[in-house]
Amino acid sequence: MRRRLKAAEVPRELLPDQSSGLLRELHLLTRDGDLNADALRKLKQVNHLVGLLRPALEDVLGRFGRPLVVDAASGNAYLGFVLYELFLGPAEKGELLCIEARPELSTRSEARARRLGFERMRFATASLASAPWPDRFHLLTALHACDTATDDALAAAIRRGVDHVAVVPCCQAEVARQLRERPPALQSVAALAGHAWHRREFGSHLTNVIRALVLEAHGYSVTVTELTGWEHSLKNELILGRKVRAEWREAKQRLEALLADTGVRPALVRALESH
């Protein structure tokens, strides 16, 4: 049975200083102040991610006079609005840029930010591959940017030496296609992708392993963890990165070996090779 919360129970699901007013504005609460099952799922995902992002946000707000957070493939900007309310607003500094390809979502979110008085939220309508990325920003978030859009976001962040990255990848199909079109020369690796189902699952896993190694090779300390339980989302792998050095040669060597053994060349690798 899908869980629904009545208005009296909703405050127990909120983070400290999180307002039900914002949730109403985001249409996560019903007219009666209830949380339906779908809205509860979204809220749990966003709030859990906020908890995991807290150290990064506190770091950039503490170290930089004008920190800039970029939420890539922001959709309805649920995450961006919550981050602004809980962190940037109270800190009275910092900007949050939401990049979204669908103009109707950007327009709606921009109007919502004006109504809420969130003056330091900005919106850009563009695909991540052609987005007007700032020359310098401090935290990248990308929640469910599909397929190679996650790679576009990570490539932009890595090129600019962003201090923190947090991505929840979604629908990774590119590597599975490469495994089908050019099966790995190593038989032991090829066996992992011999069936369509295995190829899709292995391709998805391999994509994220490569993303983590690319971040490490470029000097990021990486943590890979679960965002939420399976009851909330099947796409729940969270990759967190914190820039700690210029590069890491050992990680680069492991990355090159993995690419050679599997024969794949994901979008993130190609994007960074071209610059």
Secondary structure by P-SEA (a helix, b strand, c coil): cbbbbccccccccccccccaaaaaaaccccccccccaaaaaaaaaaaaaaaaaaaaaaaaaacccbbbbbbcccccaaaaaaaaacccccccbbbbbbbbccaaaaaaaaaaaaaaccccbbbbbcccccccccccccbbbbcccccaaaaaaaaaaaaacccbbbbbcccccaaaaaaaacccccaaaaaacccaaaaaaaaaaaaaaaaaaaaaaaccbbbbbbcccccccccbbbbbbbbcccccaaaaaaaaaaaaaaccccaaaaaaaac
